[in-house]
Amino acid sequence: MAQLNKVIVGLDIGTTKVCAIIGAKNEFGKVEILGMGKADSLGVIRGEVRNIDKTVKAIREAIDKAKASMQDSNVRIEINSVHVGIAGQHIKSKQHRNTISRNNPEDEIILEEVINFIKETEKLALPPGDKIIHVLPQEYQVDDITDVIDPVGMAGVRLAANFHIITGHVEAIKNINKSVHRAGLDVADLILEPLSSAESVLTPEEMEAGICLVDIGGGTTDVAIFKNGIIRHTAVIPFGGNIITEDVVEGCQVLRNQAELLKVKFGSAVAEENKENEIVCIPGFHGRQPKEVSIKNLAMVIQARVEEIFESVVYQIKSSGYERKLNAGIVITGGGSQLKDLSKLVEYVTGLDTRIGYPNEHIAKSIVDEIKSPMYATAVGLVLKGLNEGYEINVETTTEDTQTVITTQPPKTGGFLNKWLEKGREWLNSNDIDDF
């Protein structure tokens, strides 16, 4: 039975779909999915909101469907805030090192001192139009002691740290906030999508050993590299599942909806796995004869584009400096990961062990079996992030209609991560939103 005082709503605004998931933790620590809704995403191109009105309509539809899908009719959800994912080609990352001298070197480092250190790093000068989304500490150094994970309680003259800085375009961030606010919701947190996906499909052992997460979405492919349990590198490749569909349109000379069906039902990432005489027949254009498409030719078109995408992934792995340190290999997730024989091709191109990442390890038996697809890894990860960061809701039981009313609320103050992210939340929900 899920604990109704810990309910989170994750909102994935993707290129092909907008997905809302309502989740709560049960007594075993697993995530119980209470409801799920999705809508076609017509206002998002390559991960960026381009048409706010269409995006607002899709958000409202997804939220309404998620609430309607809840099995318990005695529970009524009033959603005020959501955890939102952000992606797109505008996302950039960089490594930064910062150092401060302590005023009282004889005293132990306290939590507030570390939080102020991180906030000081947030003042980093950026190119015009960029905004910091995440400042992720990696290793700290206290005087000559290096590779410190948590400096609280240590003493020293100098505190230094390596940070992974993730930035995005201000306008892209504003458009997400506009869309969510116009849909009648607040942004509880804005989270980089590959970080959310990692939360749902990677294990702590994999992140410790070294792993590359590849999230293939509709418009982009997100890459995140972890080692020693710490995020080391992030990147966005401007190709995803939609570009594969467009290649099928051109290569097989079919309509776009036919190309998508061909890719999903008959497509393969390895052409040699298909026989020459395998043919699929699809309806012709109006008044014309049906068209025959060779399954092997279809696979050749798909393989060419997938190889290009993963050559870019290999480039990012080499650029990160962790090429020979990914002992756990590669995990592929997202809607594009469901392509037949994909892991076989990726192992050939990268030379690394590969598996498909499903967000089912943290999910209890759900009323929505569909949720266990890699397509929903980001949305499930957003719920997990919210649950792990201490967000809670108010629960009221009405006596007149015997309904339980659930209202999402901001988190209680306390804890290192909550304090660290508070500044970002204040910016996201500031009154300046009307000026966006």
Phi, psi and omega in degrees: 000128182288148176274114186286356176267009177220073182245134183232145175244118176261135181236112179258107179265091185258178181289324183258336183209154167250124186236131176243131180233130175257122184223155177214156177271139174266185185291347180263004179084002177275158178270125177259121180278116181273330181194154179213138176218148178217157180215154177297135181262100184260351184252010183242131179234122181049045175083355182250137177287118179251329179238105187292318182300315179293323179292319177300315179299318180293321179297313180299317180297316180295317179296315180298319179293323179296317179293321181291334184279353180295132188285326183276109183287347179274358179250120179247123183265128170247102186269119178257329184219154183222155171267122188247139175269149177231138178209192178121164184293341182286346182291132178228160177220155179206157175265141180216141178242133180231147182223139174228152173260133184276143181287325182236080185296341180281338181276151177289149177291133179251165183301317182299326180294320179292319179298317178296326177297316179294318179297325177297323179293332179294347179275009181305135179291132182235162174300152179304135177093354179261152180222138178288130176261313180224140166244105188253109178295141176254263177254145173261163173223126177247108188056242182263003180270114185258173177055042178272126179277317181228108185278353182299129180098350177268163179234147180176171181276321188235134176242124179230161179201150170265133181238144171258112185260126178246126183236162176212166178291137180302317183295322179294320178293318179299319181296323176296314181295319176302313183298315182293317181293321179291339175278003177086024184233161172254152176270105178291324180198146176246118190234135176300130188299318178297332175292322177293315179300320179299323180299327187265338187240347181258150176261157177302326180294320179294317180293331177287317183287332184114115186215147173246118177266129178240112182254106183267104178265191180288317184256333183220165173241120182263139180238132175222130181246130180239145175207137183057032178076010186236141175293130184246330186202140173225149179202157177236123178262127188283035176225143178211203183297329182294324180291329175295318178298318179297323177297321179293323177302312182285317185288326182254357178054060179230172177286161185295318179295327176291321180297319179296317179294319178299316181297315185286316187272326186237353185289154178212147180274352180235108186295323185291349177281353182250149181272153182297326186269009178277121185230141172242138183255127179238155180301141177280175176295168187310119177080007182248166181291152175303152183253137177260133181237128177286127179297324180291319177296321177301315180294325179295320178297314181295316183299320182300317181286321180296320177300320179296316179299315185279343168293325175292324176297315178300319178300318179294322178297316179294321180295330182288338183085008182248025184304319184257017183241008181267075184294336179266359174079224186235141171240126179254134176218187185089168182302324181290346182286349183276001178296133183301138177064018183295313183297328178295317179292319182296320177298323179292317184287319187262337184075015181245147174302140186224141171222162176269134182266118177252138182275041185256351182294326184262001186258132173283175177305123190248152174287346181242091181296331181301335186295340183278005177283147176303339180300334185252017181300318181294313182297318177296319179297325177297320177295315179299317179302314180296318179294322181285341182263009170085017177292141178226170178231162174269138181241124178233133176256118181275137183275334184289312183246010178052038177254145173265122182260124182246122181239121181289142183223161174295164182286159172287145178290140180140147180092146185300312186292319180299315179295322182296321183271353186300321182299317179296321180293321178299320179294318182296324185253020182289164180291346179291359182299332179291339181274354183298000000 
